[in-house]
């Protein structure tokens, strides 16, 4: 006899509330339905193990089936089933969970039971216009019951025709959710959410190629692996087992570098396998490749908060029943266990890296370029990881040799210490592009590191704070003698006027580039060094690089790039330019310089005279005298600059030296490069 009833909720209709607040994604319904079926099956197995169920277990496969014509999706199990009383308690009275009583009874074996989440059944109404439960309890003498509900608080319950124990959940799919009647869609969701559930889950039959087409066989299409690799004892597994499992998780990925098998049962339960992937370039970094499971039920791939941030770059699986989740299993909640798990994972990763470094350093060095991004990220983001990693973190020089931090400090301490006792770590970002600067450093007997990684700029800043009396300088940040200043610094022997003339000669011919400024400096670098170098301030370059990824530093990004054009006053070509300027411009410059010196002397006297007076005592005539003298000085300087610029404009050596310096730094392009090539040919003729 059919009976009607009311679920008894106080709200007018609880199902819209469930849809809106408990579940963030409609597709989760299938995970909840299959998970509930697996729960019921697991409970029956536990009853049998305890001797509370004497019958034959038989085939315990959970089955998912589609009937597109009827518009139904059915999830069937041969688990414990339900009596009418249990339906009333566990289905009609939403405030209760069927798991509670079961956990109380089997609390010593609670880890074998998946049902931690409650309310999962009601996710079915996100996609269904009606849901039927046809169920029969495992208990002797139990009769089959059918429960039906259309999503309102009203339900109907009646006797049913079901010979076997277990439950069939029949979802009558709503008109706006017809995609859940497509075989491919259901296969996709089962593969995503149910791939490693602990009971076999079947969806249709396997197919084979026969008579030119795919035909179904009699064999169940089991979509899951009930004993995934992370549930097994590490000592029983081989390297190929881990690699094969990685290919299962990530079919299109290269073989991983290595892996870490997590297996702890106190003070929390956690299993899993984390893989270090190979990274071909820094731009390939991908997060959310770690899958979180709870007793083999997929929860999410958003693992921030459980896995330390820097390890979200890893791939793999973690499984824990001790991670608190909301009813839809989609969001993590912060609590003490989560923090303990995060610390544990950090420690396990650090211990594994330290072990590989200690046991096979050569192999570790070969993998360093791939490991570097993970380790540097960890050291930057977590002090406790820095403390662990500083002993196995490496520095690589431009010749491909690797050093620990302590080893490198020992290497450079005698030769790369400046006059203030600071250790100077020279580095390059581009071994080919900065070749000349690297060679200049090597000629001094210095070592140069290669720091070409995505995180090397913030790493440099951090290491300067962590390592005592340490300074990093890129090899092209200045001339080598000023990067590591010794007591025997050599000064240029040129007179100030000659320096000024050289500066004006080259400054007048420097190109105009967008967002770029050039400054000219004259230094005695030795006759064997290059005649012209372009350098860039270490501080400003670092600030501009940091502005790309650090909030609050946009000011530096807006500033123009500033470069120094350093003229080597010891080089014959620079001396030749200066001599040529004196010969060609001497007669023109002589009266200008004479007039300029006279005016500058007069201005000095005027300033000195007026400095002895109070502002109100200075007459307008005296103020005009100063202003006119300053104007005359500026006229003579402009005249001087024009004379030198005219000489420089016709001097091929000046243009050639500037262009060579620009070319060396990748700054000579377009029409300027074309002019350089044509001029080079002319000069060779």
N, C-alpha and C positions, 0 to 999 in steps of 0.2 A: 504494500500500500504506500503510495507516494505521500510524503509529508512536506509541508512548507514551513519555513521558519525565517527568523531574522538573526543575522550574525550578532547583533547586540551591541554594536558600536554606538557611541554617543554622538558621533558626527553624522551628518545627513548622508554622506557617502564617502567612505574612507579611501576608495580606490584612486580618485584623482589626486588625493594627498600623497598616496604611495608613489604614484607616477611622477609627481612633481618633485618630491623631496628625497625619497629613498633611493631612486635610481637615476643616474645621470645619462645612461645610454640604453636605449631600448633593447639592443642586441644582447644585453646581459641576461635577459630572461632565460635564454637557452642554457647558459652556464648554471643558473640557479636550479632549473628544472632537472638537468642531468645530474648536478651535484646532489640534489635531494634524493634522486634515485640511487646514486652511489652510496649516500648515507644510509638509506634503508637497507641496502645490500650488506654494507659493512656491519651494521648492527646485528643482522641475522647471523653473519659469520662469527661475531663476538659471542652471541648467545650460544651458538653451537660449540664454540671453544670452551665456554663455561659450563656446558652440559645442560643449559636451560632450553635447548632446542634439540630434540632427538631425531627429527626427520632427516630425509636426504636433502642435501643442499642442491645437488644437480647443477644445471647450467645457470650461472649467476649473471650472465651478460645483460647489461642494460641496452635496450633497443630504442632507436629513434626512427620513426617512420613518417612518411608524408603521404597524404591523399589529396592531390590537387583538386580533384573533382568535388570532393566533399568539403575542401577548404580546411583540412585539419592537419595538425602536427601532433604526433603522439609520442610520449616518452614512457616506456614500459620497464618495470623491474620485477624481479622475483625476490624482493626483500621481505621485510617484516609485515608490510601491509598495515591496514588500520581497521579497527572495529568502529561501529557507529558511535560509541562513546568517545573513542579517540578522535574521530573526525570532529565531533562537537568540541572537544577540548583543544585540539591542535590546529584545526582549520577555522572553525566558527569563532573561537575566542582568540582573537589576534594577539591579545596581550600575553599569551602563553606560548612557549616553544616546546615542541615535542622532545627536544634534546635535553631539556633541563632534568626531567625525571630520569632519563637514561644515563646522563652523566652522574647523577647522584648514586644511581645503582652500580655503575661501573667506573667510579672515579679513579680506581687504581689502574685502569686501562684506557683512560680518557684520550690518550694520543692516537688511539686506533680509530677514533670516531671523528668524522669530518664536521658534523653539524654544529658549528659555532655561531651561525649567523642569523637564524630565525627569520621569519617573515619572507624568506626567499620564494616561497610558493606564490605570494601575491604579485611578484614581478610578472607573472604570466598575463595579468590583466593589462599590461602595457600594450600588448599586441593582439589580445583576444577579445571578441565580443561575448564569448561564453567559454567557460572552462568546466569540463566534466572530470570527476575523479571516480574511477571504477576500481575498487580495492577489496582485498580480502586478507584478513589477518592470518599470520602463521599459526595462531593459537588453535588448538583442537576444537572442533565444533563451530568455528567462526563462520558467519555467512557473508556473502559478497554484498557490498553496498555501493550505490551510485550517488554521488553528490554533484549538483549542478548549480552554477551561479552565473549571472550575466554581468557581474561587476557592480551590481547594486548591493545594499545590505541584505537583500532577500536571497534565499537559497532554497533548493528543493532536494530532498533526500529520499531514496527509494531502494528497494531490493534490486539486486543485479544478478546477471547470469555470468559468473566467473568461477571456473573450476579450480584454478591455481591460485596460490598465495601471491601477494605482491600488489602493485598498483599500476594502473594505466592512467596517465594524465593526458587528457584529450583537449587540445587547444583549438578552438574554432577561430581561426585567424581573422582579425578585423579587416574591413575593406581597404583601410588606408595603410595596411601592413602586408600587402600581398607578396612583397619580396621574400617573406619568410615561408613562402610555399615553393620557393625555387630550390631545387636540389643543390645547385652550385653554392647558393648563399648559405644553406644549412651546413654543407660540407666545410665551407670556409670558417664558419663560427665554431663548429666542433673542433676543427684543427687548431683554432686559436685558443679556445677556452678549456677544452677537454682532452688535450693531446696526451696528458700524463696522469689522468685520473686512475685511482687505484683498483678499479673494477673494469673489466672489458666493456667497451661501448661500441655497439654495432650500428652502422647506418647503411642499410641496403646490403647488396651483395657485391662481391668482387666481380670484375669483368675480365674478359679475355678476348683477344682478336681471333675471330673465326668467320670464315667465308666472306672475308672482305669487310667485316664490321665488328664493332664491340658488342659482345653479348654477355648477359649475366650468367654467373656460375651458381652453384649451390652453396658456395662458401661465404660466410659472413664477412662483410667489410668492416674489420675492426679498426677503428680510427686512432686508438691510443696505445701507448706503451705503459703497462701497469707497473713496471719496475724500472723507471728511468735511472740513468747512471748515478745521479746524486744520492739515490736511496741505498746504494750498494757500498760495501766496505772498501775503502781506498786500496788496501793491501791486496785485494783480489783483482784489481784492474790493471791493465797495461796501457802504454802510451796510445796505442792504436784505438783502444776503447774510447779514450777522451777525444781523440781526433775525429772519430766516427760520430760521436755524439755532437761535437761542434758542427759537423757538416749537416747533421739533422736539424740543428737549431738555425744555422745560417748557411743555406745551400750554396750561395754564390760568393762566399768569403774565402780569402786565402787561409792557408793553415795557420793556426795561432802560434804565437811565440812559445807560450807555456801556460800552465793553468794552476789553480789552487783549489783543492777539494776541501770544503768546509764541512766539519762534522763535530758538533758539540751538543751535549745534552744537559749541561749545567754551567751556569745558573739559568740558562734558557735553552730552548731547543732550536737548533739551526743546522740545516744541511744545505748544500749547494756546490756549484762549481763555477768559478770565475775564470775567464780566459783573458789573456793579454793579446789583443789582435795586432796584426801587422798594419802599420800605417805608412802608406806610400808617400804622403805629403801632409803637411799640417792642416791643409784646408779640408781634409777628409774626415776630420773628427766628427763622430756621431755619438750622441747621447741616447739614452733610453733603449739600450740594447740588452739590459739586464731584466729578466722576467722574474717577477715575484709570485711565488706560489704559497698556498697554505694547505698543507697536507695533500699536495699534488694537484690542487685546484688553482688554476691561473687566476691571479688577482689583478695585476697591473704591470706595466713596464715603466711606470713613473716611480722610481725608487728613491728620489731625493728624500733625505731624512733618515733613511735606513742605511743605505750605502753612502759613505762619505762623498762629498761632491766630486772630488778629483777622481774617484773610482767609478763614477757614472760613465766614464769613457770606456770602461771594460765591457765585455760581453759575458753572457752566461745566465745562470739560474740561482736564485736563493729561495729556500723553502723554510717557513717557520710558522708554527701554530701560535707563537707567543707575540706576534705583531698585531696590535689592536687595529681593527678595521670597522668601518661602519657597516650597516646591514647589506649594502650593495657591494661590499668588498672593493670599492673603487678608490677610497681615500685613506691615507694613513693618519693615525693620530699619534701625537708625540707623548711618550711616557718613558719611564725608567728603562724598561726592557729594550726599547728602540735605541736609546743612547748606549746601552751596554753592547748591543749587537753591532752598532756602528764602530765602537772602539775595538771590539773583537775583530771585525773584518779588517780594520786598519792594521792591527797588530799582525794578523795572519799574512796579509800582503807584504808587510815590511819584513817579517821573518822569512818568507819564501824568497824574496829578492836577496836578502842577506845570505841565505843558504846557497843560492845559485852563484852569487858573486864569490863566495868562499870556496865552493866545491869546483867550479870550472870558470875561472875568470876570463879565459880566452873566449869561451862561448858567450859569456855575459857581455864582453866588449863588442862582439859581433852583433849582438841584439840591442846595443845601447841606443842607436839612432831611433829605434822604434820605442824603446822603453822611456827614453828621455822625456817625452811629453807628459807621460803619466807621473813620473817621479818629480819632475819640476813643478807640475801643477799641485801635487800633494805637498811639497815643501813650501810652496807659496801660500797655500790655503790653510795648512794645519801645522802649528808649531810642534806638536807631538810627533808628527810624521817627519818633520825636518830633523828632529833630534835622533830619530831612528835611521833616517836615510842618509845623513851626512857622511856616514862611513862607507856607503856603497854607491853614492852618487859620483859620477865621473865628469871630468873635463877632457875635451879632445882638442889637440893642437892641430895646426894647419897641415902637419905631416901625417895625421891619422894616428898619433900615439895617444893613449888614454892614461889618465892620472886620477887618483882620488884627490880630494881637497888637500889632505895632509901631504901627499906625495908632491903635488904641484907647488905647494908653498916651500917645501924643501928645495925643489929644483930652482926656483927663482930668487930665493932669499939673498944670495950673495951678489947677484948681478943686477937684479931688477928692484933694488931698493933706492929710493930717492934720497936727497940730502936731509930730508926730515924724518927718515926712517920708515917711510911707508912702502909697503909691498905694492908694486905696480903690475897689474895683470893686463897685458896688452892683448887685444883681440881683434878679429876681423869678422865681418858678416858675410863677405863675398870673397872667397879665396882668389878667384880670377880677377874680379873687378878691382880689388885692392892689392894686387900683386906687387906693384912697385913699393908700396908702403910696407908691406910684409917683408920684402927683401931688404929694405933700409933697416928695419928692426933686426933682421937676422944678421946683417953685416955688423951690427953692434954686439952680436952674441946673445940677443934676446930671444925668448920663446914667445910665440904668438898663438893664442887660442882661436879656435873656430867656433863662433857663436852665431849660428844661422837658424836657430829654432824660433818658433812662434812666441815662446815665453822667455826668451833670453834677455830681453830688455828689463822686465821686472825682476828676473833672477839676478841680474847684475846689481840692481839697486838693493835687493835683499842681502846678497852676499857682502856688499860693502858695509852693511850694518851688522851682519853676523860675524864676519871674520875681522879680527883685530888688525888695526892699522893697514887697511887694504883699500886700494883704489883701482878701478877698472878704467881703461882708456882705449878707445878704438884707434887703430894704427894710423888712420887718416885724420884724427882729431887735431893734430898739430905736427910740427916737424919733430923727428924722433928725439932730438936732444932736449926738447921742451916737454915731451911726454914723461920722460924720466930725467928730472933735472938733477945733475950732479954738481959738485962744487966747482968743477973746472969748466963752467959754461963759457963758451967763446962768444965774444961780442963782435959785431961787424966793425971793420976798420974804416968804413966810409964816413966822410964828414956829413953833417946834417943836411947841408945844401944838396949834396950828391944823392942822399937818400930821398930827399924831397923831389928831386928831378926824376929819379927812377920811378918813384911812386906815381908822379903825374903822367909820365910817359905811358905806363901800362894802364893806369886807371882810365885814361882818356879813350882807350881802345877796347875796354871791356864791353861785352854785349849787354843789351837790355833784355832781361828775361822776366816773365810774369812771376810775381810772388818770390823774387830772388834778389838778394843784395850781395855785392862783392866789396871786400875791403882788401887793400894792398899792404903787404908788410915786407920789409927787407931784412934778411937774416944771413949771417955767414954760416953756410952749411958745408963748406969744403968743396974743393974743385971737382972732386969725383962724384958728387951728388948731382941730382937733376937741377937744371937751371930754374925751373918753375914748378911749384907744387900747389895744389888746391887742398885746403883743409877745412874742416867744419867743427865748430865748437862741440865738445862732448856733451856739455850740459844742455845746450839748446836742442841738439839732435835727440837726446834722450827724452826731453820734455815733450817734443813734438811726437815722438813715437808713442810715449805713454798716453798722450791725448787721444789716441785712436781707440783705446779700450778702457780708459779710466775716466769716470765722471768727474766733472768739476775742473777739467783741464782744457776746455775748448779754447781758452785764451791763447794757449801756445799753438794750437792748430791754425789760428788765424794769422799768426806772425809769419813774415816772409822767411824763406830759407836764407841763412847768412853763411857765406863762404869767405875764406881768406885766401887770396892769391899771394903765396910766399915767393919772393924773388931771392935767389941764392947769389949774394953779392960776390962770392968767391968764384963763380963759374965764368969762364972766358966769354961766353955768349952775352951774359948780363953786363960784364965789363965792357964788351964791344958796343952794346947799346948805349951805355953811359958815355963812352968815348965819342961815339958818333954824334950823340946829342950835343956834347961840348963843342965839337968841330963845326957842326952845321948851324947850331943855334947860338954859339958863343957871342958873336957880334951883335945879334939881335937882343940877347938876354942881358948883356952887360949894362946898357943904360937903364933897362927896366929894373934890374937887380939893384943898381946904384940908387935909383929913384925910390925904390921900395924900402931899402934900408934907411934912407934919409927920412922918409915918411914915418916909418915905424919908430925911429928914434924920436922924431918930433912928437908922435902920439904918446910915447912913454913919458916925455917931459910934461906934456899937457896933463896927463893923468896924475903925475906926481905933484904938480903944482896945485891941481884942484883937490887932491886928496887932503891937503892941509887946510882946506877951507870948509866951512859949514855949507850945506846945500843951498841955503838961502843967500849965501855970499857970492855964489857963482853967477856971473852975469850971462845974459842971453848970448852976447858976443862970444864968450868963452865956450859956451855949450855948442854954438854953431861951428866954432873952430874945431872942436873934437869931432863933430859929425862930418864936417867937410874932409877932415884928414882921414877918417875911417873910410869915407867914400872913395877918396883918392887911392888909398891902399888897396881897396877892393878892385878898383879899375886896373891897377898895376898887376895885381895877382891874376885877374882875368886875362890881361894882355900876355902875362908869362905863360899861363895855362894854354892859351891859344897858340903861342909860338911852339911850345913843346908838343901839343896835340897835332899840329901841322907836320912836325917832324915824324912823330909816331905813326901818323896815318900813312905815310909813304915808306915806312920801314917794314919790309917783309918779315924780318926776324922777330920783331915785336908781335906781329899778328900770328906768326907761326908758333911762337912759344906759348901765347895765350891759348891758341886752338889745340895745341898738343896737351896742355893741362886740362882743358875742357874735355877733350877726347878721352883722356885717361879716366875721367870720372863719368863718362857716359852722358855728357852734357852738350856735345856738339852734334847738331842734327840739321836736317833740312838744307836750306840755302847756305848756312854757315859751313856745314860739312862739305858741300859742293865747292865752295870757294876755297876751302882748305886743300881739297884734293887737287884742284887746278893750280893753286899756288905751289903746292909740293912738287908738281910736275915741272913747273917753270923753274923752280930753284934747283932741280936736279939737272936740267939741261946745261 
